Amino acid sequence: MTAARRRTPSRRAVIGTLAAFACVEATGVRAEDATRAPTVDLPKPGARDLCPVCGMFVAKYPLWVATLKWKDGALAHFDGAKDLFKYLGDLPRWAPGRTRDEVAAVGVTAYYEGEQIDAYRAAYVLGSDVYGPMGHEAVPHATRADAEEFLKDHAGRRVVGPADLTVALMRALDEGRFE
C-alpha cells in the first residue's frame, strides 16, 4: 500500500484565493457591496395593475417591474425603468398635484438578481440588445460593475446614473436613440 500523496494546490487556486481575500475589507464588506444599490421592500403589482404611462399590465413582466410608493401608501407600478423615469420627470402630467417630496421609495428590478433595488442608486445600461416590454430600455443594475459587464455582454452603448434618465432621454430610447 502506498502512502497517501499530499496534494498541493495549483497556482490558479492559490491566486484565486488571494484575489478573493484582497476583495475583503477589514470590516468584512466587499468593496463592491459598499457601492451596491440597496434592496427595497415594495409590494409586487397585482394581476390588474396597469403602468400609468403606457397602460400595459405590469405583473406580466416581473423581470422589468419598477414601483413607486408615495408617503401616503399609494403605489404606482411600471413595466420598466424607462416609464418610471418618464413619470418622475413629468409629475404634473402623470400625477397631478403630487411632488417628488411625497415619494417614499422607488424601486427597479436589477437585471442579474431579479430583486427590487433603490432606483436612485442603480446603474443603467442604454442601447443594449436586451429589450424590455416596451422596446429599448434603461436596464437597471445593482452595481456599476454589473452594468459594465452587461454593457460588454449585450452590446450596450453606455452606462448612466439615475440623474441622466431625463424625460427627453427616455423618449429618445423609444425612438432607438441612446445619446
CORVEN-V431247 format. One record per residue. SS is DSSP state (~ for helix, > for strand, _ for the rest). D_CENTER is the distance of its C-alpha to the mean C-alpha in Angstrom with 1 decimal. Layout:
# CORVEN-V431247
ss=SS d_center=D_CENTER
ss=SS d_center=D_CENTER
This chain:
# CORVEN-V431247
ss=_ d_center=58.6
ss=_ d_center=56.5
ss=_ d_center=54.7
ss=_ d_center=50.9
ss=_ d_center=49.3
ss=_ d_center=46.7
ss=_ d_center=43.6
ss=_ d_center=42.0
ss=_ d_center=38.3
ss=_ d_center=37.4
ss=~ d_center=36.4
ss=~ d_center=32.9
ss=~ d_center=32.5
ss=~ d_center=33.8
ss=~ d_center=31.6
ss=~ d_center=28.5
ss=~ d_center=29.5
ss=~ d_center=30.2
ss=~ d_center=26.8
ss=~ d_center=25.1
ss=~ d_center=27.3
ss=~ d_center=26.6
ss=_ d_center=22.9
ss=> d_center=24.1
ss=_ d_center=25.1
ss=_ d_center=28.1
ss=_ d_center=26.1
ss=_ d_center=24.6
ss=_ d_center=21.0
ss=> d_center=19.4
ss=~ d_center=18.7
ss=~ d_center=15.1
ss=~ d_center=14.6
ss=~ d_center=16.0
ss=_ d_center=13.2
ss=_ d_center=10.4
ss=_ d_center=8.2
ss=_ d_center=10.4
ss=> d_center=10.0
ss=_ d_center=11.5
ss=_ d_center=14.2
ss=_ d_center=14.3
ss=_ d_center=16.6
ss=_ d_center=15.7
ss=_ d_center=17.1
ss=_ d_center=20.7
ss=_ d_center=22.2
ss=_ d_center=23.6
ss=_ d_center=20.7
ss=> d_center=20.3
ss=_ d_center=17.7
ss=_ d_center=19.8
ss=_ d_center=19.1
ss=_ d_center=19.9
ss=_ d_center=21.6
ss=_ d_center=19.9
ss=> d_center=19.9
ss=~ d_center=16.3
ss=~ d_center=17.1
ss=~ d_center=18.0
ss=~ d_center=14.4
ss=_ d_center=12.8
ss=_ d_center=10.1
ss=_ d_center=8.9
ss=_ d_center=9.9
ss=> d_center=9.1
ss=> d_center=11.8
ss=> d_center=13.9
ss=> d_center=16.8
ss=> d_center=19.8
ss=_ d_center=22.2
ss=_ d_center=24.8
ss=_ d_center=22.6
ss=_ d_center=22.0
ss=> d_center=18.8
ss=> d_center=17.2
ss=> d_center=14.9
ss=> d_center=13.3
ss=_ d_center=12.8
ss=_ d_center=9.7
ss=~ d_center=8.0
ss=~ d_center=11.2
ss=~ d_center=13.6
ss=~ d_center=12.0
ss=~ d_center=12.6
ss=~ d_center=15.9
ss=~ d_center=16.9
ss=~ d_center=16.1
ss=~ d_center=17.9
ss=_ d_center=20.9
ss=~ d_center=21.6
ss=~ d_center=25.3
ss=~ d_center=24.8
ss=~ d_center=22.4
ss=_ d_center=23.3
ss=_ d_center=26.8
ss=_ d_center=27.9
ss=_ d_center=24.6
ss=_ d_center=23.3
ss=~ d_center=20.2
ss=~ d_center=22.3
ss=~ d_center=22.2
ss=> d_center=18.5
ss=> d_center=18.0
ss=> d_center=14.3
ss=> d_center=11.2
ss=> d_center=8.2
ss=> d_center=5.3
ss=> d_center=5.1
ss=_ d_center=3.5
ss=_ d_center=5.8
ss=_ d_center=8.4
ss=_ d_center=8.9
ss=_ d_center=8.6
ss=_ d_center=8.4
ss=> d_center=7.6
ss=> d_center=6.4
ss=> d_center=7.9
ss=_ d_center=6.7
ss=_ d_center=9.5
ss=_ d_center=8.6
ss=_ d_center=5.2
ss=> d_center=6.4
ss=> d_center=6.5
ss=> d_center=9.0
ss=> d_center=11.9
ss=_ d_center=14.8
ss=_ d_center=14.1
ss=_ d_center=16.2
ss=_ d_center=13.5
ss=_ d_center=14.0
ss=> d_center=12.5
ss=_ d_center=15.2
ss=_ d_center=16.3
ss=> d_center=16.4
ss=_ d_center=14.6
ss=_ d_center=11.0
ss=_ d_center=8.5
ss=> d_center=6.2
ss=> d_center=2.5
ss=> d_center=3.5
ss=_ d_center=5.4
ss=_ d_center=8.3
ss=~ d_center=10.0
ss=~ d_center=12.1
ss=~ d_center=9.6
ss=~ d_center=8.7
ss=~ d_center=12.5
ss=~ d_center=13.3
ss=~ d_center=11.4
ss=~ d_center=13.1
ss=~ d_center=16.4
ss=~ d_center=16.1
ss=_ d_center=15.2
ss=_ d_center=17.3
ss=_ d_center=14.7
ss=_ d_center=16.4
ss=> d_center=14.4
ss=> d_center=11.5
ss=> d_center=11.3
ss=> d_center=10.4
ss=~ d_center=10.1
ss=~ d_center=13.9
ss=~ d_center=14.2
ss=_ d_center=12.7
ss=_ d_center=16.2
ss=~ d_center=17.9
ss=~ d_center=19.9
ss=~ d_center=17.0
ss=~ d_center=15.4
ss=~ d_center=19.0
ss=~ d_center=19.4
ss=~ d_center=16.6
ss=~ d_center=18.6
ss=_ d_center=21.5
ss=_ d_center=19.9
ss=_ d_center=20.1
ss=_ d_center=17.5
ss=_ d_center=19.4
